[in-house]
Structure formats: structure tokens, C-alpha cells
Amino acid sequence: MVIVAVAGGTGGVGRALVEAIHARQKHEVMILSRQKNDALANDLNIPIIVVDYSSVEGLKKVFEEQKIHTVISALLTIPGEGVPPEVNMIQAAEASKATERFIPSNWGIPETVENSTLIPTIPIKRQAMAALENSPLEYTVFYNGLFTDYYATPAIKTYLPAMPFYIDLEHNTAAIPGSGNTPIAFIHTFDLAKYVDLVLDFQKWELEYYVIGDKLTWNEFVGHAQAVKGTKFKIVYDSVDDLKKGQATVLPALAKALQFMPTPKEKLLEFITAVGLTMENGDFNLREENTLNSILPHITPLKVRDALNANFASD
């Protein structure tokens, strides 16, 4: 048993990680957060430690006082924040006498020279990776593709919001990036969390772990959605040339959501087109050799079609 701290564990991917670790009771888990939340701490029966991510010394003190052996980051990567909070956490973990292991907040796809020029968060993640590579900490990175959760609410448990990008299940429409024929890896956050929890038991970590819940193309995804809903979708294909120009079709659900989102439409389209290009380029087509699926075969991850069935069977 070791003590594990999850930074950003009050919601999203981090909340799934916290609940999975807590449920198995093999390791003790606590949450690192910028804000106090006694109600959530009581509800989860898990301590929430308030931290200042800008203070390396403050983080080091928390790690040592709480005897934190492993730090897992599930912080959102935000461009323009100065020194990334994760870099400060890595420096604090390196200085802490109690801390030996670190998992950075990648939770997606491997970083390449090509996709780092497209997606502004990737160079920031590379800063954290460079800090880990130059530290004595044992670390590993998880590559899991796209979260099934975005298309599975509300029937499937998740702390992620619905994401009306590429497929609009509410309005039976799709704006597919590129050809729609490139495979994409998907996983449910709670399945990912089960794998992460078990990897904490490993005596020695690999530098990276791949885990795949399901793999299918956007065209196959739309086919499943049409079959499950019994409805023909209106499908538009955004060409690679259009994506490179930052042009993408805005789906009805996204148009409706834009008025409530703090991100300007132009910035959101930049993100949608950039990620769409990486999908068409094959960055989400994760390798299937030596995955955690083969190392931990007793876990049966949620399939996209099963998630869609659960979602629309609840209507």
C-alpha cells in the first residue's frame, strides 16, 4: 500500500481515477485541489488537500507531510499560464523525501513533432515530459486515445461533459474530419482508471502504457449510431484542405452550446480542426502491441456501440 495524490481529482478524468483507486482499497488516495471542498471530501470520504501549484516549496511540504509516494496529474493543460503547474509538481516531487513516482496528465495520444505544431497544449505537455526525463523519479505516461464518455452521456457514468464535436447524436448529424476511414482508439474514463489503479501495483513501470477500450473509424461510429437510433444521419466531410485552413462544419449541438462557452468560436474551431487533422493523420490509431489490455486481460472495456445502446435505451 502506498499513498497516492491525484492533482485535479475533483472532476473529469481525475475524479474517475480517484474513485477507482478508492474502490479497490489497495492504496490510499487523496486529492490535490486549488480550492477547499469539504462537502465533496465528506461525500467521497477522501481528503482534499488545498495546494498552490505555483509554489514548488509549498507542494514539496505537502508531499512530505502527507507521505505521498505517487503523484498522478489530471490537471487541464492551459496555454499561456507561465510555468506549467505540472513542472512545479515534478520539481516538488523530485525534492520530496517521500515521493518516488509520477504520472503526468497526458491521457491521450503520443506527442510528435507534427502534432505539436497543430495542438497548442502538446508543447506544454512536452515541458512536463522533459522535466520528468531529467529527474530521478520513476514515471510512466498513459496513451488511451479519445474518451468514449463524450458520446455516452447521460446513461454511462462520467464526470466529463458531452462533446458535440464531429458527431452530434442529439440532432443526428456528423461533421467528419477527412475521409473518416482512419481508426481511432476510444476508452471510457472509468475503464482507464481501473488500468491505472492496477499499474500502481507494478514493481517496475514501463516508460509508457497504451490502453484501448475500442477502435473504430468515424464512418463506423456513425454506422453504429444510425443502427442504434434507427435514424439516418446527415453527414458532412470536412476535407483536409479545409481543416488546414481552420475551417470546419459547426454541428447544431455545438452552435447551441457556443453561447454558453467562454472559449471564442474561432479558438474552438482551431482546436476542432487541429484535432481532426491528427485523427486523419492516424495519431489516434494507437498501436495494439503490448497494450495494458494484453497485460491485464481480465478487464473488459466498454465498447462504443454498447455505450450508444445504453445511452439511447435510456431515452
C-alpha positions as CSV (number, residue, x, y, z in Angstrom):
1,M,0.0,0.0,0.0
2,V,1.2,3.5,-0.9
3,I,-0.3,6.9,-0.6
4,V,-1.4,8.4,-4.0
5,A,-2.3,12.0,-4.6
6,V,-4.4,12.9,-7.7
7,A,-4.0,16.5,-8.8
8,G,-7.2,17.7,-10.4
9,G,-9.1,14.8,-8.8
10,T,-12.4,16.7,-8.1
11,G,-13.7,16.2,-11.6
12,G,-13.2,14.8,-15.1
13,V,-10.6,12.1,-15.6
14,G,-9.1,12.8,-12.2
15,R,-12.4,12.0,-10.4
16,A,-12.6,8.7,-12.2
17,L,-9.1,7.9,-11.1
18,V,-9.8,8.8,-7.5
19,E,-12.9,6.7,-7.3
20,A,-11.2,3.7,-8.9
21,I,-8.3,3.8,-6.6
22,H,-10.5,4.3,-3.5
23,A,-12.9,1.5,-4.6
24,R,-10.2,-1.2,-4.7
25,Q,-8.7,-0.1,-1.3
26,K,-5.2,-1.4,-2.2
27,H,-3.8,2.1,-2.0
28,E,-4.7,5.2,0.0
29,V,-5.8,8.1,-2.2
30,M,-6.1,11.8,-1.7
31,I,-7.0,14.8,-3.9
32,L,-4.9,17.9,-4.6
33,S,-7.0,20.9,-5.4
34,R,-6.7,24.7,-5.7
35,Q,-9.9,25.1,-3.7
36,K,-11.3,23.8,-0.5
37,N,-14.3,21.4,-0.9
38,D,-15.4,19.9,2.4
39,A,-18.7,18.7,1.0
40,L,-17.1,16.6,-1.7
41,A,-14.4,15.4,0.7
42,N,-17.1,14.1,3.1
43,D,-19.1,12.7,0.3
44,L,-16.2,10.7,-1.1
45,N,-14.6,10.0,2.3
46,I,-11.3,11.1,0.7
47,P,-9.2,14.1,1.9
48,I,-8.9,17.1,-0.3
49,I,-5.6,19.0,0.2
50,V,-5.6,22.6,-0.9
51,V,-2.4,23.4,-2.7
52,D,-0.8,26.3,-4.6
53,Y,0.6,24.9,-7.8
54,S,2.8,27.9,-8.3
55,S,4.8,27.1,-5.2
56,V,7.4,24.3,-5.5
57,E,8.3,24.6,-1.8
58,G,4.6,24.5,-0.8
59,L,4.0,21.4,-2.9
60,K,7.1,19.7,-1.5
61,K,5.9,20.4,2.0
62,V,2.5,18.8,1.3
63,F,4.1,15.8,-0.4
64,E,6.3,15.2,2.6
65,E,3.7,15.9,5.3
66,Q,1.2,13.6,3.7
67,K,3.8,11.0,2.8
68,I,2.8,10.9,-0.8
69,H,4.6,8.2,-2.7
70,T,3.0,8.6,-6.1
71,V,1.6,11.8,-7.8
72,I,-0.9,11.4,-10.6
73,S,-1.7,14.6,-12.5
74,A,-5.1,15.1,-14.2
75,L,-4.8,18.8,-14.5
76,L,-6.1,20.5,-17.6
77,T,-3.3,21.8,-19.8
78,I,-3.9,25.6,-20.4
79,P,-1.6,27.5,-22.8
80,G,-0.3,30.9,-21.5
81,E,-0.2,30.1,-17.8
82,G,3.5,30.6,-17.5
83,V,5.4,27.8,-15.9
84,P,3.1,24.8,-16.2
85,P,1.8,23.6,-12.8
86,E,2.9,20.1,-13.7
87,V,6.5,21.2,-14.0
88,N,6.3,22.7,-10.5
89,M,4.8,19.4,-9.2
90,I,7.6,17.4,-10.8
91,Q,10.2,19.6,-9.2
92,A,8.5,19.3,-5.8
93,A,8.2,15.6,-6.1
94,E,11.8,15.3,-7.0
95,A,12.7,17.3,-3.9
96,S,10.3,15.4,-1.6
97,K,11.8,12.7,0.5
98,A,8.5,10.8,0.4
99,T,7.7,10.9,-3.4
100,E,9.1,8.3,-5.8
101,R,6.6,8.1,-8.7
102,F,4.8,10.5,-11.1
103,I,2.2,10.1,-13.8
104,P,1.8,13.2,-16.0
105,S,-1.5,14.5,-17.4
106,N,-1.3,13.2,-21.0
107,W,-4.3,10.9,-21.2
108,G,-4.5,11.0,-25.0
109,I,-2.0,10.4,-27.8
110,P,1.8,10.3,-28.2
111,E,3.3,13.7,-28.8
112,T,5.1,14.1,-32.2
113,V,6.8,17.0,-33.9
114,E,3.9,17.1,-36.4
115,N,1.0,17.2,-33.9
116,S,2.9,19.6,-31.5
117,T,2.6,22.2,-34.2
118,L,-1.1,21.7,-34.5
119,I,-2.3,21.4,-30.9
120,P,-1.1,24.2,-28.6
121,T,-1.4,22.0,-25.4
122,I,1.2,19.5,-26.6
123,P,4.3,21.7,-26.3
124,I,3.2,22.3,-22.7
125,K,2.9,18.6,-22.1
126,R,6.4,18.2,-23.6
127,Q,7.8,20.6,-21.0
128,A,6.5,18.3,-18.2
129,M,7.9,15.3,-20.0
130,A,11.3,17.0,-20.3
131,A,11.2,17.7,-16.6
132,L,10.5,14.0,-15.9
133,E,13.1,12.7,-18.2
134,N,15.7,14.8,-16.4
135,S,14.5,13.8,-12.9
136,P,15.3,10.6,-10.8
137,L,11.5,10.0,-10.4
138,E,10.1,6.8,-11.8
139,Y,7.3,7.8,-14.2
140,T,5.0,6.5,-16.9
141,V,2.7,8.0,-19.5
142,F,-0.7,6.7,-20.5
143,Y,-1.9,6.8,-24.1
144,N,-5.6,6.0,-24.5
145,G,-7.0,7.9,-27.4
146,L,-10.4,9.7,-27.2
147,F,-12.8,9.3,-24.4
148,T,-16.0,7.4,-25.1
149,D,-17.6,9.4,-22.4
150,Y,-18.1,12.4,-24.7
151,Y,-20.7,10.5,-26.6
152,A,-22.1,8.3,-23.9
153,T,-23.8,10.7,-21.5
154,P,-26.1,10.5,-19.6
155,A,-26.5,6.8,-19.3
156,I,-22.8,5.9,-18.8
157,K,-21.3,7.3,-15.6
158,T,-18.8,10.0,-16.3
159,Y,-17.5,13.3,-15.0
160,L,-16.8,14.6,-18.5
161,P,-19.3,16.8,-20.4
162,A,-20.8,15.8,-23.7
163,M,-18.7,17.0,-26.6
164,P,-20.6,18.0,-29.7
165,F,-17.6,17.7,-32.0
166,Y,-17.6,15.5,-35.1
167,I,-20.8,13.6,-34.1
168,D,-24.0,15.3,-33.0
169,L,-26.1,12.5,-31.5
170,E,-28.9,14.9,-30.4
171,H,-29.5,16.1,-34.0
172,N,-28.5,13.0,-35.9
173,T,-25.7,14.8,-37.8
174,A,-22.0,14.3,-38.3
175,A,-19.1,16.5,-39.5
176,I,-16.4,14.0,-40.1
177,P,-12.8,15.2,-40.4
178,G,-11.0,14.0,-43.5
179,S,-12.1,10.7,-45.0
180,G,-13.5,9.2,-41.8
181,N,-11.7,5.9,-42.6
182,T,-8.7,6.2,-40.1
183,P,-9.2,4.1,-37.0
184,I,-9.4,5.9,-33.7
185,A,-8.9,4.5,-30.2
186,F,-11.6,5.1,-27.6
187,I,-11.8,4.4,-23.9
188,H,-14.3,5.1,-21.1
189,T,-12.6,7.1,-18.2
190,F,-13.6,4.5,-15.6
191,D,-12.0,1.7,-17.6
192,L,-8.9,3.7,-18.0
193,A,-9.0,4.3,-14.2
194,K,-9.1,0.6,-13.5
195,Y,-6.0,0.1,-15.5
196,V,-4.2,3.0,-13.9
197,D,-5.1,1.7,-10.4
198,L,-3.6,-1.7,-11.2
199,V,-0.5,-0.3,-12.7
200,L,0.2,1.3,-9.3
201,D,0.9,-2.3,-8.1
202,F,3.6,-2.9,-10.7
203,Q,7.1,-3.2,-9.1
204,K,8.6,-1.5,-12.2
205,W,7.0,0.8,-14.7
206,E,7.4,0.9,-18.4
207,L,8.0,4.5,-19.7
208,E,4.6,4.4,-21.5
209,Y,1.5,2.3,-21.5
210,Y,-1.1,2.0,-24.2
211,V,-4.7,1.1,-23.4
212,I,-7.5,0.7,-25.9
213,G,-11.2,0.4,-25.0
214,D,-12.4,0.2,-28.6
215,K,-11.1,1.1,-32.0
216,L,-13.2,2.2,-35.0
217,T,-13.3,4.8,-37.7
218,W,-15.7,7.8,-37.7
219,N,-17.6,6.2,-40.5
220,E,-18.1,3.1,-38.4
221,F,-19.1,5.2,-35.4
222,V,-21.8,6.9,-37.5
223,G,-22.9,3.5,-38.7
224,H,-23.3,2.3,-35.2
225,A,-25.2,5.4,-34.2
226,Q,-27.6,5.1,-37.1
227,A,-28.2,1.5,-36.3
228,V,-28.8,2.1,-32.6
229,K,-31.0,5.1,-33.1
230,G,-32.8,3.7,-36.2
231,T,-32.2,7.0,-37.9
232,K,-30.3,8.2,-41.0
233,F,-27.7,10.8,-40.1
234,K,-26.9,13.9,-42.2
235,I,-23.2,13.5,-42.9
236,V,-20.7,16.2,-44.0
237,Y,-17.0,15.6,-44.6
238,D,-14.6,18.4,-43.8
239,S,-11.7,18.0,-46.2
240,V,-8.0,18.0,-45.1
241,D,-7.5,21.2,-47.0
242,D,-10.4,22.9,-45.2
243,L,-9.1,21.6,-41.8
244,K,-5.7,23.0,-42.6
245,K,-7.3,26.4,-43.2
246,G,-9.1,26.2,-39.8
247,Q,-12.5,25.6,-41.4
248,A,-14.9,23.0,-40.0
249,T,-18.6,22.4,-40.0
250,V,-20.3,23.6,-36.8
251,L,-22.8,21.0,-35.7
252,P,-26.2,22.1,-34.4
253,A,-25.4,21.0,-30.8
254,L,-22.2,22.9,-30.9
255,A,-23.8,26.0,-32.3
256,K,-26.3,25.8,-29.4
257,A,-23.6,25.3,-26.8
258,L,-21.3,28.1,-28.1
259,Q,-23.4,30.8,-26.5
260,F,-22.6,29.3,-23.1
261,M,-19.0,28.6,-23.6
262,P,-16.2,31.0,-22.6
263,T,-14.0,30.0,-25.5
264,P,-14.4,32.2,-28.6
265,K,-15.8,30.3,-31.6
266,E,-12.6,30.9,-33.6
267,K,-10.4,29.4,-31.0
268,L,-12.8,26.4,-30.7
269,L,-12.7,25.8,-34.4
270,E,-8.9,26.0,-34.3
271,F,-9.0,23.2,-31.8
272,I,-11.6,21.1,-33.6
273,T,-9.7,21.3,-36.9
274,A,-6.3,20.6,-35.3
275,V,-7.6,17.5,-33.5
276,G,-9.4,16.5,-36.7
277,L,-6.2,16.6,-38.6
278,T,-4.4,14.5,-36.1
279,M,-7.2,12.0,-36.3
280,E,-7.0,11.8,-40.1
281,N,-3.2,11.6,-39.8
282,G,-3.5,8.4,-37.7
283,D,-2.3,9.8,-34.3
284,F,-5.4,8.4,-32.6
285,N,-4.8,5.0,-34.2
286,L,-2.8,3.7,-31.2
287,R,-0.6,0.7,-31.6
288,E,-2.0,-2.6,-30.4
289,E,1.2,-4.4,-29.5
290,N,2.0,-4.8,-25.7
291,T,-1.0,-2.9,-24.5
292,L,-2.3,-2.9,-21.0
293,N,-5.3,-4.8,-22.4
294,S,-2.9,-7.8,-23.0
295,I,-1.2,-7.4,-19.7
296,L,-4.5,-7.1,-17.7
297,P,-6.9,-9.2,-19.8
298,H,-9.5,-9.6,-17.1
299,I,-10.7,-6.0,-17.6
300,T,-13.4,-5.8,-20.3
301,P,-13.5,-2.2,-21.5
302,L,-16.8,-0.6,-22.7
303,K,-17.3,-0.7,-26.5
304,V,-18.6,2.4,-28.3
305,R,-21.7,0.5,-29.6
306,D,-22.6,-0.7,-26.1
307,A,-22.2,2.9,-24.8
308,L,-24.6,4.1,-27.6
309,N,-27.0,1.3,-26.8
310,A,-27.0,2.2,-23.1
311,N,-27.4,5.9,-23.9
312,F,-30.4,5.6,-26.2
313,A,-32.0,2.7,-24.5
314,S,-32.5,5.1,-21.5
315,D,-34.5,7.6,-23.6
